[in-house]
Amino acid sequence: MSKRKVNPKDPKTVPKFVTPLPKPPVVKPTPHPDYPANSYFEITMKEAQHRFHRDFPLTTVWGYDGLYPGPTIEARKDKKIYVKYINRLPKKHFLPVDRSLHGVGDSPEVRSVVHLHGANVFWESDGHPEAWYTQNYEYTGPKFRRKVHEYTNHQPAATLWYHDHTMAMTRLNVYAGLAGFYIIRDALEDRLNLPKGDYEFPLLLQDKSFNEDGSLFYPDRPPEGFPTPFIPTIVPFFNGDLMVVNGKVWPYLNVEPRKYRFRILNGSNSSTYNIQLENNAPFYLIGTDGGFLEAPVEVTSIELMPAERVDVIVDFTPFKGQKIKLLNTLFSEEEPKREIMEFRVTKPLKGKDTSEIPTKLAEDMELHEHLASTIRKLPLSASTDKYGRIMMMLDDQMYHDPCTEIPSLDSIEIWEFINTTPIAHPMHIHLVQFKILNRQPFNVEKYQESGGKILEFTGDPEPPRDFERGWKDTVKAPSGMVTRVIMHWKEHTGNYIWHCHLLEHEDHDMMRPIRIIETSPSVHHQEEHHTNHKMK
């Protein structure tokens, strides 16, 4: 019988679960005379050849240290580390660059800056989109301040991730491979007796499309029916044809019949996943974006929009000898992308599993609504740019419009995302972890007709779902709903960002500045007086 030819472009020809799932290596410190022992790291961004699947040819990617995903950075709470991300990328991009976007114009084609997503960090080390730089720092963006990022790790144990955040290039650079895990550990986690070592795996979920020769495909024009003023032009969204986990297409993982811990990240450009084990076995959810929950929550499915993370334990003890697929139930059974990867409970148990699913995890620090000094009403709206292309906007403003979100240090604020667009957006706020208060449906038509003056609710507030009750830095803001989150601005002042984490939207102006200042001018529910202030 002749073997069917594998065509990377056609998902139906690609065999599933024949490629083992790798675990990204942990980066090692680089000795440096100017930094304390084991605190300084150098990571080089460079082009490399990567094999996505057993039957694919090698594919050109961009990787941190030439790896995709990048190496995992492990840190301890309150132990400062310093990371220098060295740009050795080629001068030309291998994906289609749209020069009409804000901040691209006549800038160098290949620029990069790294954002540590979820970090409590000085703004100069946050990876501001305008802090980009080219090879050897020949050209730098207007907000570029430092070559070495300083991470204080002054926050609880959590699963963060680092990724490219270059102005109007994030969708291309992340898709090319510039993403990796950053894990903070602390004494609480040490005491919890969770699965660890070989029994702890980060899982980076992404979707990709390929050309027949195995090279990465990314569209240079939108689907039919959308305006295409020129080519290449930005697309309104990107959904790939094949599922990729830790850089492998439809991989498998051999596991022992025991408990495993998985840190799961949706690192896709635009795709949402509703993850579920095919036998409906539970996930014991122990953490969200910002760290541990108060107590584990047993769930059978979890929705993850781009940039959201969950920390779960899966107990394979009852399933010895079985194969269990991880599914995305947003797809029907006929669709190739319904299946994400396969767990095979085929490894012999090495020794007694003494790890636990604790009954208590962390102390819950509530933020009380009555302490909020400011409530910001922030519409998410759809518009068109000067070329007739759909452009999603925040607060009806473009990125370069004057900053209107100016929290003061040590203030508590409530942000209300009022989504008038037909789709959900994963909203990410830099620097802070927040709590979701609720979501409430409203009359979109009336709101729009009144120019945003009449917000008429059409149903009761809905509490956060079971898998999003912990600390979050990215939240689903569904269409036709007001999504309310509460946050405490503490420790840092300076220039930060809030944006939609659908990367095609972020790159096309669905991003706005935040400026945190030392003391508040008179602030009353969205009324702010701009003052000159001295940056820390």
NUVEX-21368 format. One record per residue (C-alpha): residue in three letters; chain; x, y, z. Coordinates in nm, 4 decimals. Layout:
   resn   chain          u          v          w
    ALA       A          X          Y          Z
...
END
This chain:
   resn   chain          u          v          w
    MET       A     0.0000     0.0000     0.0000
    SER       A     0.1535     0.3337    -0.1026
    LYS       A     0.2095     0.5825     0.1754
    ARG       A    -0.0075     0.8914     0.1365
    LYS       A     0.2064     1.1961     0.0707
    VAL       A     0.2181     1.4420     0.3588
    ASN       A     0.1396     1.7948     0.2454
    PRO       A     0.1932     2.0490     0.5274
    LYS       A    -0.0601     2.2747     0.3544
    ASP       A    -0.3388     2.0145     0.3782
    PRO       A    -0.4285     1.9148     0.7380
    LYS       A    -0.6050     1.5985     0.6180
    THR       A    -0.2750     1.4525     0.4940
    VAL       A    -0.0840     1.5213     0.8160
    PRO       A    -0.0657     1.2202     1.0530
    LYS       A    -0.1635     1.3046     1.4092
    PHE       A     0.0119     1.2024     1.7301
    VAL       A     0.3326     1.0746     1.5689
    THR       A     0.5616     1.3498     1.7001
    PRO       A     0.6629     1.3506     2.0689
    LEU       A     0.5888     1.6612     2.2756
    PRO       A     0.9095     1.8351     2.3853
    LYS       A     0.9575     2.0266     2.7089
    PRO       A     1.1344     2.3595     2.6534
    PRO       A     1.4771     2.3668     2.8237
    VAL       A     1.5340     2.6016     3.1180
    VAL       A     1.7745     2.8845     3.0349
    LYS       A     2.0979     2.8968     3.2350
    PRO       A     2.2473     3.2181     3.3776
    THR       A     2.5435     3.3842     3.2076
    PRO       A     2.8286     3.4845     3.4401
    HIS       A     2.8771     3.8633     3.4342
    PRO       A     3.1041     4.0751     3.6560
    ASP       A     2.8456     4.3537     3.6957
    TYR       A     2.5606     4.1360     3.8273
    PRO       A     2.5160     3.9086     4.1303
    ALA       A     2.5887     3.5383     4.0741
    ASN       A     2.3161     3.3514     3.8825
    SER       A     2.1090     3.6666     3.8238
    TYR       A     2.2103     3.7659     3.4686
    PHE       A     2.0853     3.5975     3.1506
    GLU       A     2.1519     3.6546     2.7834
    ILE       A     1.9007     3.5316     2.5286
    THR       A     1.9640     3.5795     2.1582
    MET       A     1.6810     3.6302     1.9103
    LYS       A     1.7809     3.4638     1.5849
    GLU       A     1.6591     3.2823     1.2772
    ALA       A     1.6735     2.9034     1.2964
    GLN       A     1.5474     2.5847     1.1342
    HIS       A     1.2772     2.3983     1.3244
    ARG       A     1.0983     2.0682     1.2634
    PHE       A     0.7266     2.1028     1.3393
    HIS       A     0.6334     1.7428     1.2613
    ARG       A     0.8037     1.4082     1.2033
    ASP       A     0.7104     1.4176     0.8326
    PHE       A     0.7718     1.7885     0.7627
    PRO       A     1.0871     1.9383     0.6159
    LEU       A     1.2714     2.1930     0.8285
    THR       A     1.0935     2.5289     0.8652
    THR       A     1.2475     2.8744     0.9089
    VAL       A     1.1415     3.0292     1.2405
    TRP       A     1.2602     3.3068     1.4677
    GLY       A     1.3373     3.1914     1.8184
    TYR       A     1.4785     3.3056     2.1491
    ASP       A     1.8196     3.1344     2.1484
    GLY       A     1.7023     2.9983     1.8123
    LEU       A     1.4468     2.7780     1.9885
    TYR       A     1.0714     2.7640     1.9409
    PRO       A     0.9251     2.7938     2.1980
    GLY       A     1.2029     2.9925     2.3595
    PRO       A     1.3809     2.8498     2.6629
    THR       A     1.1859     2.8721     2.9897
    ILE       A     1.3082     3.1377     3.2312
    GLU       A     1.2688     3.0258     3.5938
    ALA       A     1.2776     3.2830     3.8732
    ARG       A     1.2150     3.3004     4.2467
    LYS       A     0.9787     3.5475     4.4081
    ASP       A     1.1613     3.8683     4.5134
    LYS       A     1.4920     3.7480     4.3679
    LYS       A     1.5815     4.0027     4.1029
    ILE       A     1.7084     3.8841     3.7643
    TYR       A     1.8444     4.0708     3.4635
    VAL       A     1.7844     3.9613     3.1053
    LYS       A     1.9515     4.0970     2.7950
    TYR       A     1.7633     3.9993     2.4793
    ILE       A     2.0133     4.0320     2.1945
    ASN       A     1.8710     4.1021     1.8485
    ARG       A     2.0481     3.8889     1.5867
    LEU       A     1.7470     3.8648     1.3580
    PRO       A     1.7923     3.9140     0.9838
    LYS       A     1.7295     4.2597     0.8378
    LYS       A     1.4401     4.1339     0.6254
    HIS       A     1.1208     3.9687     0.7516
    PHE       A     1.0102     3.6363     0.6039
    LEU       A     0.6439     3.7246     0.6685
    PRO       A     0.4410     3.9985     0.4904
    VAL       A     0.5026     4.3438     0.6436
    ASP       A     0.2273     4.6060     0.6111
    ARG       A     0.4026     4.9435     0.5989
    SER       A     0.0780     5.1415     0.6337
    LEU       A     0.0383     5.0623     1.0043
    HIS       A     0.1120     5.3150     1.2773
    GLY       A     0.4804     5.3070     1.3681
    VAL       A     0.5984     5.1010     1.0684
    GLY       A     0.6245     5.3554     0.7845
    ASP       A     0.9919     5.4031     0.7089
    SER       A     1.1127     5.2249     1.0266
    PRO       A     1.3538     4.9330     0.9834
    GLU       A     1.1612     4.6253     0.8713
    VAL       A     1.2871     4.4014     1.1530
    ARG       A     1.2641     4.5443     1.5032
    SER       A     1.2034     4.3716     1.8321
    VAL       A     1.1309     4.4296     2.1995
    VAL       A     1.0359     4.1723     2.4623
    HIS       A     0.7350     4.2072     2.6942
    LEU       A     0.7189     3.9917     3.0061
    HIS       A     0.3438     3.9328     3.0097
    GLY       A     0.1911     3.9458     3.3577
    ALA       A     0.4946     4.0972     3.5286
    ASN       A     0.5067     4.3578     3.8006
    VAL       A     0.7952     4.5512     3.6502
    PHE       A     0.9459     4.9005     3.6003
    TRP       A     0.8090     5.0519     3.2802
    GLU       A     1.1561     5.0734     3.1232
    SER       A     1.1762     4.6908     3.1454
    ASP       A     0.8142     4.6210     3.0489
    GLY       A     0.8777     4.5812     2.6772
    HIS       A     0.6913     4.8928     2.5691
    PRO       A     0.5958     4.8622     2.1980
    GLU       A     0.7893     5.1816     2.1201
    ALA       A     1.1017     5.0558     2.3016
    TRP       A     1.2016     4.8431     2.0004
    TYR       A     1.5561     4.8093     1.8709
    THR       A     1.7394     4.6589     1.5756
    GLN       A     2.0624     4.4593     1.5493
    ASN       A     2.3411     4.6157     1.7596
    TYR       A     2.0933     4.8889     1.8673
    GLU       A     2.1655     5.0680     1.5387
    TYR       A     1.8097     5.2047     1.5473
    THR       A     1.5897     5.2309     1.8555
    GLY       A     1.2307     5.3365     1.9194
    PRO       A     1.1295     5.6551     2.1044
    LYS       A     1.0650     5.4729     2.4346
    PHE       A     1.3845     5.2637     2.4299
    ARG       A     1.5631     5.3118     2.7641
    ARG       A     1.7693     5.0076     2.8512
    LYS       A     1.9470     4.7088     2.6970
    VAL       A     1.9121     4.4877     3.0042
    HIS       A     1.5645     4.4211     3.1438
    GLU       A     1.5396     4.4189     3.5217
    TYR       A     1.2758     4.1852     3.6643
    THR       A     1.2100     4.2219     4.0385
    ASN       A     0.9821     3.9136     4.0538
    HIS       A     0.8025     4.0923     4.3346
    GLN       A     0.4818     3.8940     4.2943
    PRO       A     0.3463     3.5495     4.3848
    ALA       A     0.4418     3.2270     4.2058
    ALA       A     0.2763     3.2295     3.8620
    THR       A     0.2987     3.1233     3.4990
    LEU       A     0.4009     3.4266     3.2933
    TRP       A     0.5284     3.4323     2.9374
    TYR       A     0.7640     3.6501     2.7403
    HIS       A     0.6966     3.7450     2.3820
    ASP       A     0.7657     4.0055     2.1189
    HIS       A     0.5722     4.3314     2.1579
    THR       A     0.7025     4.5487     1.8732
    MET       A     0.4766     4.8302     1.7574
    ALA       A     0.2600     4.7041     1.4662
    MET       A     0.4793     4.3920     1.4249
    THR       A     0.3730     4.1764     1.7210
    ARG       A     0.1460     3.9481     1.5149
    LEU       A     0.4310     3.8629     1.2753
    ASN       A     0.7110     3.8286     1.5308
    VAL       A     0.5118     3.6087     1.7702
    TYR       A     0.3854     3.3962     1.4789
    ALA       A     0.7459     3.3591     1.3618
    GLY       A     0.8243     3.1952     1.6970
    LEU       A     0.9184     3.4663     1.9474
    ALA       A     0.7434     3.3346     2.2603
    GLY       A     0.8498     3.1449     2.5718
    PHE       A     0.7504     3.0658     2.9315
    TYR       A     0.8609     3.2591     3.2398
    ILE       A     0.7865     3.0787     3.5645
    ILE       A     0.8034     3.2415     3.9077
    ARG       A     0.8277     3.0048     4.2050
    ASP       A     0.7936     3.0828     4.5752
    ALA       A     0.7974     2.9265     4.9232
    LEU       A     0.4216     2.8660     4.9191
    GLU       A     0.4541     2.6558     4.6035
    ASP       A     0.7458     2.4648     4.7616
    ARG       A     0.5219     2.3677     5.0545
    LEU       A     0.2259     2.2542     4.8445
    ASN       A     0.3671     1.9190     4.7308
    LEU       A     0.2418     1.9565     4.3725
    PRO       A     0.3605     1.7344     4.0860
    LYS       A     0.7049     1.8601     3.9831
    GLY       A     1.0159     1.7858     3.7793
    ASP       A     0.9287     1.5328     3.5079
    TYR       A     0.5639     1.5622     3.6124
    GLU       A     0.5279     1.9340     3.5423
    PHE       A     0.4883     2.0520     3.1825
    PRO       A     0.4274     2.3930     3.0277
    LEU       A     0.2008     2.3653     2.7202
    LEU       A     0.2104     2.6471     2.4646
    LEU       A    -0.0955     2.6171     2.2377
    GLN       A    -0.0787     2.7898     1.9004
    ASP       A    -0.2191     2.7328     1.5543
    LYS       A    -0.0184     2.7607     1.2332
    SER       A    -0.0636     2.7254     0.8600
    PHE       A     0.2054     2.6001     0.6234
    ASN       A     0.2949     2.6139     0.2577
    GLU       A     0.3542     2.2886     0.0688
    ASP       A     0.7309     2.3193     0.1173
    GLY       A     0.6837     2.3281     0.4951
    SER       A     0.7447     2.7031     0.5328
    LEU       A     0.5148     2.9038     0.7597
    PHE       A     0.2188     3.0616     0.5840
    TYR       A     0.0778     3.3930     0.6995
    PRO       A    -0.1721     3.5765     0.4767
    ASP       A    -0.0725     3.8984     0.2970
    ARG       A    -0.4373     3.9998     0.2417
    PRO       A    -0.7685     3.9509     0.4234
    PRO       A    -1.0347     3.6953     0.3273
    GLU       A    -1.2715     3.7772     0.0418
    GLY       A    -1.5254     4.0436     0.1245
    PHE       A    -1.2791     4.2579     0.3210
    PRO       A    -1.1191     4.5665     0.1633
    THR       A    -0.7708     4.5056     0.0228
    PRO       A    -0.6287     4.8501    -0.0566
    PHE       A    -0.2821     4.7097    -0.1267
    ILE       A    -0.0747     4.3961    -0.0762
    PRO       A     0.0637     4.3127     0.1742
    THR       A    -0.2075     4.4454     0.4026
    ILE       A    -0.2996     4.3510     0.7603
    VAL       A    -0.5727     4.0902     0.8108
    PRO       A    -0.8564     4.1305     1.0655
    PHE       A    -0.7763     3.7930     1.2292
    PHE       A    -0.5644     3.4830     1.1754
    ASN       A    -0.6710     3.1244     1.2394
    GLY       A    -0.4216     2.8558     1.1407
    ASP       A    -0.5008     2.5129     0.9914
    LEU       A    -0.3030     2.2897     1.2282
    MET       A    -0.2651     2.2731     1.6060
    VAL       A     0.0838     2.3209     1.7452
    VAL       A     0.1857     2.2479     2.1064
    ASN       A     0.5352     2.3419     2.2257
    GLY       A     0.6358     2.3829     1.8612
    LYS       A     0.5077     2.0421     1.7397
    VAL       A     0.2059     1.9724     1.5192
    TRP       A    -0.0454     1.7417     1.6950
    PRO       A     0.2077     1.5871     1.9338
    TYR       A     0.1719     1.3067     2.1880
    LEU       A     0.3047     1.2762     2.5424
    ASN       A     0.3691     0.9448     2.7158
    VAL       A     0.2714     0.9727     3.0816
    GLU       A     0.2706     0.7515     3.3898
    PRO       A    -0.0581     0.6622     3.5644
    ARG       A    -0.0221     0.9425     3.8214
    LYS       A    -0.0792     1.3149     3.8718
    TYR       A     0.0748     1.5706     3.6344
    ARG       A     0.0797     1.9484     3.6475
    PHE       A     0.0256     2.1413     3.3228
    ARG       A     0.0740     2.5159     3.2808
    ILE       A    -0.1360     2.5874     2.9728
    LEU       A    -0.0969     2.9061     2.7690
    ASN       A    -0.2936     3.0148     2.4650
    GLY       A    -0.0154     3.1856     2.2684
    SER       A    -0.2130     3.2094     1.9429
    ASN       A    -0.2609     3.5219     1.7335
    SER       A    -0.6417     3.5155     1.7244
    SER       A    -0.7736     3.1695     1.8106
    THR       A    -0.9748     3.0802     2.1198
    TYR       A    -0.9742     2.7250     2.2600
    ASN       A    -1.2241     2.5487     2.4815
    ILE       A    -1.0044     2.2727     2.6184
    GLN       A    -1.1414     1.9437     2.7442
    LEU       A    -1.0119     1.5876     2.7839
    GLU       A    -1.2009     1.3520     2.5506
    ASN       A    -1.2986     1.1187     2.8375
    ASN       A    -1.4264     1.4208     3.0341
    ALA       A    -1.1730     1.3611     3.3122
    PRO       A    -1.1462     1.6657     3.5394
    PHE       A    -0.8880     1.9389     3.5386
    TYR       A    -0.8048     2.0406     3.8954
    LEU       A    -0.7539     2.4117     3.8406
    ILE       A    -0.4976     2.5511     4.0860
    GLY       A    -0.4028     2.8810     3.9229
    THR       A    -0.4868     3.1482     3.6667
    ASP       A    -0.2777     3.4217     3.4976
    GLY       A    -0.1541     3.5784     3.8220
    GLY       A    -0.0931     3.2726     4.0401
    PHE       A    -0.2656     3.0314     4.2743
    LEU       A    -0.6352     3.0265     4.3539
    GLU       A    -0.7553     3.0132     4.7133
    ALA       A    -0.8523     2.6467     4.6657
    PRO       A    -0.8529     2.4087     4.3670
    VAL       A    -1.1593     2.4081     4.1417
    GLU       A    -1.2662     2.0935     3.9589
    VAL       A    -1.3704     2.1714     3.6000
    THR       A    -1.4095     1.9620     3.2853
    SER       A    -1.3592     2.2402     3.0308
    ILE       A    -1.1729     2.5714     3.0236
    GLU       A    -1.2016     2.8495     2.7684
    LEU       A    -0.8743     3.0229     2.6869
    MET       A    -0.8571     3.3356     2.4744
    PRO       A    -0.5155     3.4492     2.3443
    ALA       A    -0.2662     3.5216     2.6296
    GLU       A    -0.4758     3.3568     2.9032
    ARG       A    -0.3078     3.0916     3.1188
    VAL       A    -0.4265     2.8203     3.3546
    ASP       A    -0.2358     2.5983     3.5956
    VAL       A    -0.4014     2.2560     3.6258
    ILE       A    -0.3423     1.9102     3.7687
    VAL       A    -0.4625     1.6061     3.5736
    ASP       A    -0.4720     1.2703     3.7519
    PHE       A    -0.4014     0.9902     3.5029
    THR       A    -0.4077     0.7190     3.7764
    PRO       A    -0.7421     0.5631     3.6673
    PHE       A    -0.6498     0.5568     3.2970
    LYS       A    -0.3544     0.3150     3.2792
    GLY       A    -0.3023     0.1926     2.9222
    GLN       A    -0.5419     0.4467     2.7723
    LYS       A    -0.4915     0.7194     2.5138
    ILE       A    -0.6694     1.0464     2.5932
    LYS       A    -0.6893     1.3347     2.3496
    LEU       A    -0.6927     1.6976     2.4557
    LEU       A    -0.9726     1.8591     2.2540
    ASN       A    -1.0837     2.2047     2.1503
    THR       A    -1.4600     2.1613     2.1708
    LEU       A    -1.5279     2.4863     1.9831
    PHE       A    -1.4765     2.2689     1.6728
    SER       A    -1.7012     1.9867     1.5546
    GLU       A    -1.5727     1.6292     1.5335
    GLU       A    -1.5066     1.6498     1.1589
    GLU       A    -1.2630     1.9400     1.1927
    PRO       A    -0.8911     1.8578     1.2229
    LYS       A    -0.8288     2.1316     1.4803
    ARG       A    -1.0748     1.9788     1.7268
    GLU       A    -0.7858     1.7602     1.8431
    ILE       A    -0.4916     1.9365     2.0079
    MET       A    -0.2628     1.6573     2.1326
    GLU       A    -0.2742     1.3083     2.2837
    PHE       A    -0.1776     1.1815     2.6280
    ARG       A    -0.0758     0.8135     2.6363
    VAL       A    -0.0889     0.6578     2.9810
    THR       A     0.1648     0.3945     2.8766
    LYS       A     0.4746     0.4628     3.0895
    PRO       A     0.5286     0.2386     3.3905
    LEU       A     0.4927     0.4103     3.7272
    LYS       A     0.8458     0.4942     3.8452
    GLY       A     0.7542     0.5088     4.2128
    LYS       A     0.4649     0.5910     4.4415
    ASP       A     0.2960     0.9180     4.3494
    THR       A     0.3203     1.1211     4.6698
    SER       A     0.2188     1.4539     4.5115
    GLU       A    -0.1105     1.6075     4.6205
    ILE       A    -0.4024     1.8142     4.5034
    PRO       A    -0.4069     2.0478     4.8059
    THR       A    -0.7378     2.1499     4.9613
    LYS       A    -0.6034     2.5002     5.0348
    LEU       A    -0.3683     2.6925     4.8080
    ALA       A    -0.3202     3.0649     4.8716
    GLU       A    -0.4729     3.3337     5.0893
    ASP       A    -0.7192     3.5276     4.8787
    MET       A    -0.6622     3.9035     4.8771
    GLU       A    -0.9931     4.0621     4.7815
    LEU       A    -1.0186     4.4076     4.6262
    HIS       A    -1.3350     4.5747     4.7520
    GLU       A    -1.5390     4.7815     4.5081
    HIS       A    -1.6141     5.0547     4.7602
    LEU       A    -1.2397     5.1346     4.7782
    ALA       A    -1.2222     5.2230     4.4075
    SER       A    -1.1442     5.5903     4.3494
    THR       A    -1.2145     5.5803     3.9763
    ILE       A    -1.4496     5.3929     3.7443
    ARG       A    -1.3434     5.4080     3.3799
    LYS       A    -1.6061     5.3395     3.1154
    LEU       A    -1.4114     5.2129     2.8144
    PRO       A    -1.5991     5.1320     2.4925
    LEU       A    -1.4599     4.8754     2.2483
    SER       A    -1.5823     4.9799     1.9057
    ALA       A    -1.5407     4.9036     1.5362
    SER       A    -1.4422     5.1688     1.2845
    THR       A    -1.2597     5.1872     0.9531
    ASP       A    -0.9187     5.3328     0.8795
    LYS       A    -0.8411     5.5735     0.5970
    TYR       A    -0.8023     5.2796     0.3551
    GLY       A    -1.1503     5.1438     0.4359
    ARG       A    -1.0191     4.8522     0.6414
    ILE       A    -1.1986     4.7449     0.9599
    MET       A    -1.0203     4.8821     1.2632
    MET       A    -1.1130     4.8014     1.6214
    MET       A    -1.0720     5.0849     1.8676
    LEU       A    -1.0482     5.1415     2.2422
    ASP       A    -1.2370     5.4348     2.3888
    ASP       A    -1.2922     5.5532     2.0274
    GLN       A    -0.9265     5.6563     2.0088
    MET       A    -0.6181     5.5497     1.8204
    TYR       A    -0.2909     5.4538     1.9811
    HIS       A    -0.1198     5.7887     1.9261
    ASP       A    -0.4085     6.0009     2.0610
    PRO       A    -0.3243     6.1676     2.3947
    CYS       A    -0.3149     5.9367     2.6974
    THR       A    -0.6447     5.9364     2.8882
    GLU       A    -0.5834     5.6508     3.1351
    ILE       A    -0.3751     5.8191     3.4061
    PRO       A    -0.4088     5.6251     3.7335
    SER       A    -0.2286     5.7511     4.0407
    LEU       A     0.0019     5.5366     4.2487
    ASP       A    -0.1710     5.3295     4.5184
    SER       A    -0.5189     5.3901     4.3737
    ILE       A    -0.7809     5.1212     4.3197
    GLU       A    -0.9756     5.1460     3.9948
    ILE       A    -1.2622     4.9674     3.8223
    TRP       A    -1.2458     4.9395     3.4434
    GLU       A    -1.5637     4.8660     3.2507
    PHE       A    -1.5054     4.7304     2.8989
    ILE       A    -1.8226     4.8149     2.7032
    ASN       A    -1.8058     4.5882     2.3981
    THR       A    -2.0143     4.7210     2.1074
    THR       A    -1.8312     4.5076     1.8462
    PRO       A    -1.9720     4.1763     1.7149
    ILE       A    -1.6897     3.9648     1.8663
    ALA       A    -1.5223     3.8997     2.2024
    HIS       A    -1.1840     4.0583     2.2782
    PRO       A    -0.9194     3.9383     2.5265
    MET       A    -0.8302     4.2618     2.7067
    HIS       A    -0.4816     4.2794     2.8589
    ILE       A    -0.3629     4.5467     3.1021
    HIS       A     0.0116     4.5710     3.1558
    LEU       A     0.1682     4.5792     3.5047
    VAL       A    -0.1359     4.4783     3.7129
    GLN       A    -0.3193     4.1614     3.8009
    PHE       A    -0.6912     4.2262     3.8415
    LYS       A    -1.0048     4.0483     3.9580
    ILE       A    -1.3097     4.0066     3.7352
    LEU       A    -1.6154     4.1518     3.9108
    ASN       A    -1.8895     4.0573     3.6641
    ARG       A    -2.0273     4.0848     3.3123
    GLN       A    -2.3646     4.2324     3.2214
    PRO       A    -2.5544     4.2459     2.8897
    PHE       A    -2.6602     4.5892     2.7617
    ASN       A    -2.8596     4.7456     2.4796
    VAL       A    -2.5858     4.8055     2.2201
    GLU       A    -2.8117     4.9881     1.9760
    LYS       A    -2.9350     5.2359     2.2340
    TYR       A    -2.5805     5.2914     2.3621
    GLN       A    -2.4528     5.3661     2.0111
    GLU       A    -2.7513     5.5854     1.9133
    SER       A    -2.7033     5.7947     2.2280
    GLY       A    -2.3355     5.8463     2.1515
    GLY       A    -2.2400     5.6385     2.4566
    LYS       A    -2.4595     5.8346     2.6982
    ILE       A    -2.7272     5.5704     2.7683
    LEU       A    -2.6037     5.2397     2.9089
    GLU       A    -2.9169     5.0319     2.9537
    PHE       A    -2.8643     4.6857     3.0982
    THR       A    -3.0788     4.4046     2.9579
    GLY       A    -2.9978     4.1346     3.2134
    ASP       A    -2.8437     4.0666     3.5528
    PRO       A    -2.4694     4.0801     3.6218
    GLU       A    -2.3005     3.7413     3.5663
    PRO       A    -2.0181     3.6394     3.8033
    PRO       A    -1.6826     3.5249     3.6612
    ARG       A    -1.6765     3.1646     3.5418
    ASP       A    -1.5243     2.8943     3.7656
    PHE       A    -1.1950     2.8951     3.5768
    GLU       A    -1.1409     3.2736     3.5920
    ARG       A    -1.2032     3.3606     3.9568
    GLY       A    -0.8356     3.4094     4.0395
    TRP       A    -0.5944     3.6898     3.9547
    LYS       A    -0.6010     3.7764     3.5864
    ASP       A    -0.4116     4.0062     3.3504
    THR       A    -0.6177     3.9163     3.0416
    VAL       A    -0.9970     3.8962     3.0379
    LYS       A    -1.2590     3.7948     2.7846
    ALA       A    -1.4808     4.0945     2.7062
    PRO       A    -1.7764     3.9357     2.5198
    SER       A    -1.9785     4.1143     2.2535
    GLY       A    -2.2775     4.3107     2.3848
    MET       A    -2.1610     4.2983     2.7452
    VAL       A    -1.9965     4.5246     2.9988
    THR       A    -1.7024     4.3406     3.1575
    ARG       A    -1.5949     4.4897     3.4903
    VAL       A    -1.2510     4.4365     3.6472
    ILE       A    -1.0884     4.5870     3.9568
    MET       A    -0.7161     4.6558     4.0086
    HIS       A    -0.4718     4.8198     4.2470
    TRP       A    -0.2015     5.0396     4.0929
    LYS       A     0.0977     5.0004     4.3197
    GLU       A     0.4780     5.0241     4.3243
    HIS       A     0.5497     5.1591     3.9756
    THR       A     0.4911     5.4832     3.7853
    GLY       A     0.5541     5.5469     3.4177
    ASN       A     0.4410     5.4445     3.0711
    TYR       A     0.2464     5.1230     3.0261
    ILE       A    -0.0093     4.9864     2.7796
    TRP       A    -0.3531     4.8265     2.7618
    HIS       A    -0.4749     4.6485     2.4509
    CYS       A    -0.6696     4.3695     2.2893
    HIS       A    -0.4571     4.0531     2.2759
    LEU       A    -0.5896     3.9455     1.9371
    LEU       A    -0.2545     4.0347     1.7817
    GLU       A    -0.4016     4.1512     1.4505
    HIS       A    -0.6193     4.3997     1.6442
    GLU       A    -0.3354     4.5113     1.8706
    ASP       A    -0.1157     4.5852     1.5681
    HIS       A    -0.3949     4.7823     1.4001
    ASP       A    -0.4443     5.0391     1.6772
    MET       A    -0.6501     4.8465     1.9341
    MET       A    -0.3943     4.9546     2.1906
    ARG       A    -0.3735     5.2577     2.4190
    PRO       A    -0.1162     5.4078     2.6580
    ILE       A    -0.1462     5.4151     3.0372
    ARG       A     0.0524     5.6674     3.2410
    ILE       A     0.0797     5.6034     3.6144
    ILE       A     0.1639     5.9118     3.8162
    GLU       A     0.2850     5.9725     4.1722
    THR       A    -0.0150     6.1595     4.3081
    SER       A    -0.3569     6.2071     4.1727
    PRO       A    -0.4795     6.5350     4.0416
    SER       A    -0.8499     6.5767     4.1143
    VAL       A    -1.0010     6.2586     3.9705
    HIS       A    -1.3735     6.1941     3.9585
    HIS       A    -1.4944     5.8946     3.7610
    GLN       A    -1.3161     5.9539     3.4297
    GLU       A    -1.2557     6.3277     3.4736
    GLU       A    -0.8829     6.3840     3.4802
    HIS       A    -0.6642     6.6917     3.4721
    HIS       A    -0.3348     6.6314     3.3001
    THR       A    -0.0384     6.7537     3.4992
    ASN       A     0.3264     6.7533     3.4241
    HIS       A     0.4996     6.5195     3.6604
    LYS       A     0.8423     6.3939     3.7264
    MET       A     0.8841     6.0304     3.6266
    LYS       A     1.0413     5.8071     3.8862
END
